[in-house]
Amino acid sequence: MGLFDFFSGKPQVSELQLMQKCMQAVGYYQKRDFATAAKYFSEYFDLKGFGRFPRLDADDYRMYLNLMLSQFYSRNYSECIKTCQKILKLNANSKDAYAFIAMSQFKLGYTSEANVNWNRARELGNDLAIIFSSVSDVKMEGF
């Protein structure tokens, strides 16, 4: 159900449990085991209950970016797009979310949608979108 039981108002998980899940995710991310990192980042957000407490979600903005990167690097493009959409709920002008939506859409074969989001990322000042004029020029290898 998330961080709080709506009937009792008591936390279902302790802060320590949340921090442990977070540290597991970060550890796997640092080891470049992105599939496992994405799993633990997702579990972390499941424990917190995304969307029920927007202030808590906003405080975890960087963690959402780590989840997004983990999903993209582990080639889980559909989930990466979903995470980017959550990031855009927290920050409607997230240049990184638009760029990774575009790259994920391109990898999934949605070229026209990818180009629209790539142009939006460029307008917002995303470094990759400024360097590469087209999303098809980006080659993400060796991660």
N, C-alpha and C positions, 0 to 999 in steps of 0.2 A: 504494500500500500504506500510505501514511501516513508519519509522521516517521521511523520506524526500519525498517530491513530486519531482520526477525526472525532471520535466519541470521547476519548479520555484526555486528549491533548498531550499525552505523554510520548516521548520519543520511543520509537520502536527499536532503534539502534543507538548505540552510544557514539559520542564524538570520537572516541578511540577507534571504534570499528570503522567509522567513516574514514578516519585518517589512515588506518592500516590499508584499507582498500585503495585509497588514493596513492599511498606510497608504493604498493605493489604495482599499480599501473605505471607510475613514474619510473620505477625500476626496470620494468620490461621495455618501456619506451627508450630509456637510456641504453639498454642492451640492443636496441634496434629490432626487438621481437615485437613488431607492430601489431600482429594479429592478437597476441596475448595481451598487449597493452590496451588495445581497443576493447577487448573483453572486460578487463578490469575497470577501465574508465566507464564503460556502459553499466557495469554492476554498481559502481560508485554512484552514478546518477540515478539508477533505479532505486537504490537505498534512500537517496535524498528525495526522490519524487518530483522530477522535473515538471514545471508548470504550475505546481500547487503553491509554491512560495517564490514568486518572481524575484524578490530581493535576494534570496539565497542563490537563485540561479544566476543572477547578475554578478554576484560575488565570485562565482566560479567561471567567469568568462574565459580565462586562460585555460582552464581545464577543458572546456568545450573545444577550444582550438587544438589542444593536444589530442583529444578524442578524434576530431576531424582529420588531423594529420595521420594518426594511427590507422584510421579506416582507409584513408586514401593510399597510404604506403603499403597496406596489406591487400590492396586491390579490391576492397569492399566498397565499390563506388556508389551503389544505391544507398547504403547506410551513411556514407560520407555526405551525400546530398541531404539526407534527413537531418543530420547533425548541423549542416550549414543552415538549413531552414530554421532550426532552433536558435542558432547564433543570430540570425537575422531578426528573430523576435526580440532578442536582447539588445541588438544594435543594428538598426535598419540600414546603416551605411557601412557595414563591415566589408571592407575591400577584400580581405582574405577569404571570407565566406563566398563572395561572388566569384573569385578566381577559382576556388576549389570546386564550386558547383560547376563552373564552366569546364574545368579539366575532367571532372567525373562524367559529366554529360558527354563530352567528346569521346572519352574511353568507352562509354556505353553506346556510342553511335548517334547521339542526338546533336548533330553538328549545328543546325540552325539555332537551337536553344543555347548551345554552348557559346556560340558567337555573340549572342545578345548579352549573356552574363559576363563574358570576357570583356566586352566593350564597357559594361557597367563597372567592372573592376578597374579598368583603365581610367575611366572618368573619376573614380574615387581615389586614384593614386596608387594602386597596387603595383609593387615593383616589378613582378613578373610580367604583368599585363603591359607595363610601360616598355620593358625591354623587348618582349616578344609581341610583334604586331598581331599575330594570330595564335589562337589556342593550339592550332595544329603544329606550330613551331616548337612547342614545349616538349622536350624529351626528358622524362623523369626516369632515369636508369640508375641502377646500383644502390638502391635503398633497401 
